[in-house]
């Protein structure tokens, strides 16, 4: 799996869609209505959040598994 597929599969989709649905449910439970203008805004904002979270995870895994330059002999 490449980096872009990883970012989409573990960042944009679960964070973007998941948090949009979660906040939509919370809004509906609190106000008994859903303002439709917030749905695309949430999708964009939470997709960016998911991108940065997944990118940070990708970078940390790359650092963890790359060969170290300072290995002891």
GROMACS elastic network, one bead per residue, 0.5 to 0.9 nm:
[ bonds ]
;  ai    aj funct       b0    kb
    1     4     6  0.83708   500
    1     5     6  0.63234   500
    1     6     6  0.65121   500
    2     5     6  0.54186   500
    2     6     6  0.61432   500
    2     7     6  0.86892   500
    3     6     6  0.50375   500
    3     7     6  0.61408   500
    3     8     6  0.86858   500
    3    55     6  0.84363   500
    3    58     6  0.74758   500
    4     7     6  0.50593   500
    4     8     6  0.62629   500
    4     9     6  0.85529   500
    5     8     6  0.51673   500
    5     9     6  0.59615   500
    5    10     6  0.83594   500
    6     9     6  0.51152   500
    6    10     6  0.57131   500
    6    11     6  0.73913   500
    6    54     6  0.75918   500
    6    55     6  0.86973   500
    6    58     6  0.80170   500
    7    10     6  0.55338   500
    7    12     6  0.64377   500
    7    13     6  0.86549   500
    7    50     6  0.80303   500
    7    51     6  0.61178   500
    7    52     6  0.87174   500
    7    53     6  0.88324   500
    7    54     6  0.55312   500
    7    55     6  0.64844   500
    7    58     6  0.81209   500
    8    11     6  0.53893   500
    8    13     6  0.59780   500
    8    14     6  0.85688   500
    8    50     6  0.86744   500
    8    51     6  0.76237   500
    8    54     6  0.84458   500
    9    12     6  0.66113   500
    9    13     6  0.58545   500
    9    14     6  0.72444   500
   10    13     6  0.65880   500
   10    14     6  0.61595   500
   10    15     6  0.77419   500
   10    50     6  0.77489   500
   10    51     6  0.84902   500
   10    53     6  0.89000   500
   10    54     6  0.61627   500
   11    14     6  0.59599   500
   11    15     6  0.56733   500
   11    16     6  0.73998   500
   11    47     6  0.72452   500
   11    48     6  0.85713   500
   11    49     6  0.79283   500
   11    51     6  0.50068   500
   11    52     6  0.76461   500
   11    53     6  0.65793   500
   11    55     6  0.78261   500
   12    15     6  0.56340   500
   12    16     6  0.51454   500
   12    17     6  0.75360   500
   12    46     6  0.77384   500
   12    48     6  0.72683   500
   12    49     6  0.80033   500
   12    51     6  0.55929   500
   12    54     6  0.80958   500
   13    16     6  0.53145   500
   13    17     6  0.55176   500
   13    18     6  0.73432   500
   13    47     6  0.73119   500
   13    50     6  0.77777   500
   14    17     6  0.55965   500
   14    18     6  0.51091   500
   14    19     6  0.76771   500
   14    47     6  0.86650   500
   14    50     6  0.75252   500
   15    18     6  0.51633   500
   15    19     6  0.55792   500
   15    20     6  0.79750   500
   15    46     6  0.60675   500
   15    47     6  0.62668   500
   15    48     6  0.87824   500
   15    49     6  0.71887   500
   15    51     6  0.82839   500
   15    53     6  0.88143   500
   16    19     6  0.57383   500
   16    20     6  0.61056   500
   16    21     6  0.86960   500
   16    42     6  0.76421   500
   16    43     6  0.54099   500
   16    44     6  0.72824   500
   16    45     6  0.75871   500
   16    48     6  0.76244   500
   16    49     6  0.75649   500
   16    50     6  0.61606   500
   16    51     6  0.87262   500
   17    20     6  0.51108   500
   17    21     6  0.61358   500
   17    22     6  0.85188   500
   17    42     6  0.87670   500
   17    43     6  0.65285   500
   17    46     6  0.76793   500
   17    47     6  0.76425   500
   18    21     6  0.53139   500
   18    22     6  0.61015   500
   18    23     6  0.86147   500
   18    46     6  0.86627   500
   19    23     6  0.59185   500
   19    24     6  0.82340   500
   19    42     6  0.79166   500
   19    43     6  0.81701   500
   19    46     6  0.65623   500
   19    47     6  0.89794   500
   20    23     6  0.53400   500
   20    24     6  0.60045   500
   20    25     6  0.86192   500
   20    39     6  0.68395   500
   20    40     6  0.87259   500
   20    42     6  0.55710   500
   20    43     6  0.58703   500
   20    46     6  0.70057   500
   21    25     6  0.61587   500
   21    26     6  0.86157   500
   21    39     6  0.86834   500
   22    25     6  0.51962   500
   22    26     6  0.62429   500
   22    27     6  0.86095   500
   23    27     6  0.59829   500
   23    28     6  0.84609   500
   23    42     6  0.83368   500
   24    27     6  0.50820   500
   24    28     6  0.61199   500
   24    29     6  0.85997   500
   24    34     6  0.68394   500
   24    35     6  0.87707   500
   24    38     6  0.85876   500
   24    39     6  0.75770   500
   24    42     6  0.89932   500
   25    28     6  0.50466   500
   25    29     6  0.60850   500
   25    30     6  0.85592   500
   25    34     6  0.84684   500
   26    29     6  0.51470   500
   26    30     6  0.61355   500
   26    31     6  0.85059   500
   27    30     6  0.52398   500
   27    31     6  0.58809   500
   27    32     6  0.73815   500
   27    33     6  0.71569   500
   27    34     6  0.63784   500
   27    35     6  0.84862   500
   28    31     6  0.54132   500
   28    34     6  0.54650   500
   28    35     6  0.88510   500
   29    32     6  0.55130   500
   29    33     6  0.78379   500
   30    33     6  0.81999   500
   31    34     6  0.75924   500
   34    37     6  0.88204   500
   34    38     6  0.83312   500
   34    39     6  0.88502   500
   35    38     6  0.59680   500
   35    39     6  0.76636   500
   36    39     6  0.55777   500
   36    40     6  0.80165   500
   37    40     6  0.66274   500
   37    41     6  0.71304   500
   38    41     6  0.50920   500
   38    42     6  0.59180   500
   38    43     6  0.85098   500
   39    42     6  0.51949   500
   39    43     6  0.61901   500
   39    44     6  0.87649   500
   40    44     6  0.62224   500
   40    45     6  0.86010   500
   41    44     6  0.52891   500
   41    45     6  0.61517   500
   41    46     6  0.84553   500
   42    45     6  0.51284   500
   42    46     6  0.57441   500
   42    47     6  0.80450   500
   43    46     6  0.54289   500
   43    47     6  0.58189   500
   43    48     6  0.85591   500
   44    47     6  0.51660   500
   44    48     6  0.63335   500
   44    49     6  0.87698   500
   45    48     6  0.52498   500
   45    49     6  0.63780   500
   45    50     6  0.87333   500
   46    50     6  0.60096   500
   46    51     6  0.84203   500
   47    51     6  0.60532   500
   47    52     6  0.87004   500
   48    52     6  0.63336   500
   48    53     6  0.86407   500
   49    52     6  0.53305   500
   49    53     6  0.62054   500
   49    54     6  0.86078   500
   50    53     6  0.50811   500
   50    54     6  0.59690   500
   50    55     6  0.82853   500
   51    54     6  0.53022   500
   51    55     6  0.59306   500
   51    56     6  0.85314   500
   52    56     6  0.60589   500
   52    57     6  0.85666   500
   53    56     6  0.52072   500
   53    57     6  0.62936   500
   53    58     6  0.86722   500
   54    57     6  0.50149   500
   54    58     6  0.60814   500
   54    59     6  0.85919   500
   55    59     6  0.61486   500
   55    60     6  0.85969   500
   56    59     6  0.51247   500
   56    60     6  0.61598   500
   56    61     6  0.86314   500
   57    60     6  0.51379   500
   57    61     6  0.61950   500
   57    62     6  0.85586   500
   58    61     6  0.52258   500
   58    62     6  0.61452   500
   58    63     6  0.86941   500
   59    63     6  0.62096   500
   59    64     6  0.85578   500
   60    63     6  0.51247   500
   60    64     6  0.60841   500
   60    65     6  0.87287   500
   61    65     6  0.61900   500
   61    66     6  0.83953   500
   62    65     6  0.54585   500
   62    66     6  0.58580   500
   63    66     6  0.54233   500
   63    67     6  0.84125   500
   63    68     6  0.86967   500
   64    67     6  0.84005   500
   64    68     6  0.88786   500
   65    68     6  0.84367   500
   67    70     6  0.89261   500
   67    71     6  0.84750   500
   68    71     6  0.58611   500
